[in-house]
Amino acid sequence: MCIRGESRMENRLYEMTARRCSVRRYTDEHIEDAVIEEIMKAALTAPASFGHHPIEFVVLKDKQTIKAMASCKRLGGSQIIGADAVIVTMGKPDRGEFWIEDSAIASSYILLAAEQYNFGACWVQIRNRIGKRKSSDEEIRELLGVPDAYAV
Ligand SMILES: Cc1cc2nc3c(=O)[nH]c(=O)nc-3n(C[C@H](O)[C@H](O)[C@H](O)COP(=O)(O)O)c2cc1C
C-alpha cells in the first residue's frame, strides 16, 4: 500500500506510530535537557483550536517533586516515580473553549516525540481523577504553585 507515493515500510511516521506503546517501567537513563527541549518544541507545533494555544507545560525533573506528584493521583499514576522526567500539561479554559482537546493533541505529540528519541512514555490521566484529599487537579496545582486559572 502506498501513502502519497511512499511505501508504508519507508514511512518513518508510520513506523514510529506503529512502534509506540505505553511504557510504565523505566531505566535510570538520564534524558538530556536538549532532548526534552526538542520534545517540547514538537508539542508546541500541535494544532490548537482557533490558534489560541491555551496550553502550557511544566517539565519536572526533581525526584522529590515527581514522587509528590505521584501521590496526587490515587490509582494508575505511580509509575511516574521511576521516570526521569514528567511533563505536566495544563490548559487555561478562559483562553480556549477546546482546551481539553488541545491538551490531548499536544500530549499525543509529546508521546510521539518521546518515541522518536527511543524514550518510553505513558499518558497519566489527571482531569476528573482524585488524589489524597482533593481532586488530582487541585493537589497538583497546590504542589506546583499553578495559578487557579489553569486546569491540569
Ligand atoms: C486519555 C488517556 C488516559 C490515559 N490514562 C492513563 C493512566 O492514567 N495511567 C496509565 O498507566 N495509562 C494511561 N493511559 C494509557 C492507556 O492505558 C494506553 O494508551 C492504552 O492501554 C493503549 O496502550 P498503548 O498506549 O500501549 O497502545 C491513558 C491513555 C489515554 C489516551
The ligand as a Gaussian input file, in Angstrom:
#p B3LYP/6-31G(d) Opt

LIG

0 1
 C       -6.836000       9.775000      27.718000
 C       -5.880000       8.709000      28.189000
 C       -5.726000       8.482000      29.535000
 C       -4.817000       7.516000      30.000000
 N       -4.616000       7.381000      31.341000
 C       -3.681000       6.525000      31.784000
 C       -3.378000       6.466000      33.174000
 O       -3.904000       7.227000      33.987000
 N       -2.446000       5.586000      33.589000
 C       -1.807000       4.755000      32.708000
 O       -0.959000       3.980000      33.153000
 N       -2.064000       4.792000      31.379000
 C       -2.976000       5.662000      30.900000
 N       -3.213000       5.769000      29.544000
 C       -2.527000       4.888000      28.608000
 C       -3.504000       3.818000      28.065000
 O       -3.811000       2.898000      29.072000
 C       -2.866000       3.147000      26.843000
 O       -2.633000       4.112000      25.836000
 C       -3.753000       2.038000      26.296000
 O       -3.839000       0.979000      27.215000
 C       -3.240000       1.507000      24.952000
 O       -1.920000       1.020000      25.083000
 P       -0.710000       1.613000      24.223000
 O       -0.532000       3.066000      24.607000
 O        0.475000       0.769000      24.632000
 O       -1.053000       1.493000      22.786000
 C       -4.101000       6.737000      29.080000
 C       -4.255000       6.965000      27.705000
 C       -5.094000       7.963000      27.274000
 C       -5.191000       8.241000      25.779000

